[in-house]
């Protein structure tokens, strides 16, 4: 059910959000206002991941997942009926808050339920997520033949059905965290130097992954002059994940975590050397495949390790902190890459190479210090 959750979440999200800016423009909103609306949605999600993770520990992940999916249904429903800025902003806040709730909660639930098979579970999780990310835009483009509001209603309906299905299927579990204070929980995570270093190092994955939305599409469009080629990049990345993610994770999960995750970051970074050195579409496709390969190598193992930095009762909070750090890193990374790209795309690609190789070096440093040992099951407090 949790895997189906991620497929449905991505399907509902991507059939609506990529087309939201165009819809808001048709309502007469300026580019600046549209930017504010989209920024509010991102900020309300990225900035509240920590609260969502803590709520998962304190209330139980099932409760938080249901609340998040229900809120997303309401938020997307408001996009269907809202034409005023106030309603659209409310929809953005609710849909962002929803993501902040169910994203860390779903991952914490998987981590707690999968036991020793966490890496394999998160590999499958990535497959379902990518499948949803592929189906969503396709379905959205079909629904837009009628109207954006139809897309919004369908997206809201997906989350409403998902809420009911999970209420029926997901087993209720008692809250893992009892006693103590929320601030104490946060302090335990933020003062864990091993975990903070881990978050800083592996946030680089999200910085590089975001270039599939920023730097690579720009270069692909410049090379071909076609907007359709941008969609092809996502298809290449998604198909590679669907075909190879589970196989790769099963192959590497028994190996030493540090060198494997370092290799993943190195592959991601090295892929950007191709468009830095050569022009045309082929180097962009090489970078896209290398990015997908690196994510497949490292990402499930990163998720596997996050809960191991503390007791099971703080799994959600650890995911929340990691997501908060990764979101900040991605925002700062995109800003830096965009600024450097102003001096030339080749320099921006070289910066991405440096980010990947620096992250790989950081992963090896953590490995040598024993910070990336295979996770041990903790006793729930």
N, C-alpha and C positions, 0 to 999 in steps of 0.2 A: 504494500500500500504506500509506503514511503517513497519507493521508486516511481510508482504511478503518480504520486504527488508531484515529484519534480518534473516529470514529463508534462503533466497538465499545467503546472505553474509556468513553465517556460512557453508552452503553447499559448496560453492565455495572455502572457506578457508580450510576447513577440508578435502576436497578431494585432496588437493595439499600439504599443508604445512607439515603434518605428514610424508610424503614420500620424502620431499625435501632433507634431509640429505643423504639418501641412494642414490638418484640420483646424488648429488654432488660428493659422493664417487666414483660412477661409472665413473665420468668424470676425475678421477685421483687426486682429491683434497684431501689434508691431513685433518686429524681431526681438526687440529688447524685452517686451512683456513675455513672449514665448520663452525666451531664455530664462526669465525669472520662474515661470511655471515649471519648466523642466528641472531647473536648479533646485527648486523647493522639493520636488519629488526625490531627487537624488540625495539632498541633504537630510530630509526626514528619514530616509532609509539608512544611509551610511552612518549618520550621526547617532542613530538610536540602536545600532546593533548590540551594544553593550547591555542596554536595558532589555532587549529581547532575549539575550543569552541568560541574563540573571533571572528573568521571569520564567524561563524554561526550567532552571534549577529549583526555583522557589514554588512554582505552581504545577510543575510537571510539563514535559514537552508536548504531550497530547493537547492539553488545554490551550497552550500558546499557539500551537499549529492551527487549531480550529478557530481561535480568535483572529489570527492573521489572515487566514483564507476568507473568513466572513467579512473582515474589513476590506480586503482587496475586492470582493464582490461589490460591496457598497461603493467603494471609490470608483471602480470602473463603471458602475451604474450611473454615477453622477456625471462622468464624462459623456454618457449617452444623452442625458437630458439637460446638461448645463451649457449655457451660452454666455453667462456673465463671468467676469473675472473672479468674483468671490466664489462661485460654485466650482469653477475649474481649479482654483487654488485649494479649495477644500478636498476635491477629488485627488489632487496631487499629494496632499499631506496624508490622506487616509491610505492611498495606495503605497506610498513610501513607508509609512508606519507598519503597514501589513507585512511588507518584505522584511523589515527589521525584526518583526516578531517570528515569522515562520522559518526564515533562513537559518539562523543559528539553532533553533529548536529542532528542525528536521535533522540536521547534522548531528546534534547531540543525541537524539533518539536513535539514529543509526549506529553511532559509536557505542552506545550502551547496549543495544540489542544484538549487534553483530559479534561481540566477543572477540575471539581470536581471528575471525574472518573479516576484520574491519577493512583492511586494504582492498580485498576483493569486493566487499560491499560498496566501498566508495568508487571503485572502478566501474561497477555497474551503474552507480549513481551518476557518474559522468556521462555514461552512454545514454541513459534516459534523458538527462538534461540536454545533451546535444541533439537528440532526436526531437525533443520539444522545440528547441531553438530553430530547427530546420522546418518543422511543420508549421510553426506559428506564422512566420512571414508569408509562407505560401497560402495558408488559409486566409490571412489578413488581406492579401492582395486580391483574392477571389471575392471576399465579402465587401471590399471597397468598390466593387462594380455596382453594388447597390448604394451603400452609404456608410460613412464612418460610424454613424450611430448604430448601425446593424453590427459592425465589428465590436463596438463597445458593449452592446447587449450580449452578444455571444461570449465575449471574454468574461463579463460579469457572471453569465450563466455557468461557464466552466468552473469558476471559483465557488459558486453557490453549490453546484453538484459535488464538487470536491469536498466542500465542508461537510455536507451530509454524509457522503461516503466514508469519510474518515471518522466521523462521529459514530458510525455504525461498526466499522471494521477495526480501527485502531484500539488496542487494549488500553484500558486506563492503568496508569502506574502511579503510585504515590510519589509526591514530590521528593526528590533526592536530597535536597538541602533543607535542613531544619536547624534552628538555633543560630546564634551569631547575628551579625548585621550585614546588610548589603554592602556598606562601605568596607567592612572587613573582608568580604569576598573579593571586592575589587582590589583592595590593598594586597591581598594574597597573590593575585595575578600580576599586578603591576610591579610588585617588589620581587617577583621571581625572575632573577636576572637571566637564567637560562631560557625561560619562555620569552622574555622581552627580546633577547638576542635572536632567538628562533623566528619570532614574528618579523623583526627587522630584515633578516636575511631572506626569508621566503616571501616577503611582500614583493620582492622583485619579480616573482612569477606573474603577479597581477599587473605590475607596471608593463611588462613585456606583452602580456596577453591583451592588454588594452590597445596595443598598436594594431590589432586586427580591426579596430574601429577608427583609428586615427591615421597613422603613418602609411600602412600598407594600402588602404583604399586610395589615398591620395596619389601614391606612386603608380598604382595600377591604372587609375584614371588618366594620369599624365602619359602613361605608356601606350594606352589604347584609344583614349578619347571616348570611351564607352562607359556608361554607368552600369551596364549589365555585368561587366567584369567584376564589379565589387561584390555582387551576389555570388559570383563564381568562387571567390575567395572563401566565403562562409561555407559553401557547399563542399569545397575541397577539404577544409578543416573538419567539418562535421562527418563526412564520409570516412575520413581516416580514423576518427575517434570511434565511430560505430564498428569499423572492421577490426581495429587492433587494440583498443583500450584494455579489454579484459585479458587478452593474451599477453600483452606486455606486463601488466600488473602481476599476473600469476608467475611470469618468468622471473621478475626482479624482486618480488616480495620476500623471498628467502635470502637475498643477498644483504650485505651491510648497507644500512639505510643511508648513511652519510655519502659515500661515494656514488650511490645510485641517484640520490637527489641532486648532488653536485653535477653529475653528468646531465641530468634533465635541464638544469639551469644553463649549463654550458652549451648544450644543443640549441636551446632557445636563443641564447645570445649569438652563437656562431652563425645561425641562419640569417641574421641581419647583415652579415658580411657580404652576402651575395648581392643584394641591391646597393650596398655601399660601394662595391667595386665595379659592377656592371649595370648597364641600363637595359630597359625593356621589361616585358612581362615575365619572362622565365625566371629571373632572379627573385621577383616578388612571390611567385609560386613556390620557389625553393624556401624562402623565408617563412611562408605560410605553413608548409609541410613541416619544417623544422620546429616552428612554434607549436604545432599540434603534437609532434613527437615528444618534445620536451615536457609539455603539459601532461601527456599520457604517462611519461616516466615518473615525474615527480609529484604530481598533484594528489593522487590517492594516498601516497605514503605520507605526505604532509598532513592530510586530514586524519590519517591513522594515528599520527604522533601527537596531534594537538591535545587530546584528552589525557595523555600520559603525563603531562606536566603537573597534574594535581589529582585530587580524588575524583571519582565518578560523580560525586555530588556537585562538582563545579565544572562539569563538562560544557554545559551551555555557556557559562561565563567565559571560559577559555575560548570557545568559538566566537563569542561576541567580541572579546578583546582582539582576537586575531583578525576578524573582519573589519573592526574599526581601524586597526593599524594598516591593513591592506588597502582599505578605501582611501585613507589619507595618503598612503604611498602612491596609489594609482593617480590621485588627483595632482599631487606634486610632480609625479613622473610625467604625466601628460603635459603639464604646464612647461616643464623643462624641455621635453622633446619638441613641443610646439614652438618654443622660443628658439631652440637651436635650429629647427627646420627653417626658420626665417633667414638663416645664413646658408641654407642649402640642405636638401634632403639627405645627401650623402653624410653630412656631419651628424644629422639626427640618427641615421642608421648606425653610425659608428658609436654614438652614445648608447644605443641599445645593446650593441656588442659588449661594451664596457660594463653595462648593468648586469648582463647575463654572466660574464666571466667573474665579476666582483662577487655576485651572489654565489657562484660555484665555489670560489675561494672561501667565502664565509661559511658555506655548508661544510667544507672540509675542515675548517677551523673548529666548528662545533663538533664534528665527528671525532677529531683528535682529542677534544676535551671530554668526550663521553656523553655529550648532551643529546645525541641522536640514537641512543640504544633502543632496541625494540621495546614497545610499550609493555608495561606490566599492568595487569588488572589491579585496580585499587579497591580497597574496601570502602563501601559507601558509609559516610559518617552521618 
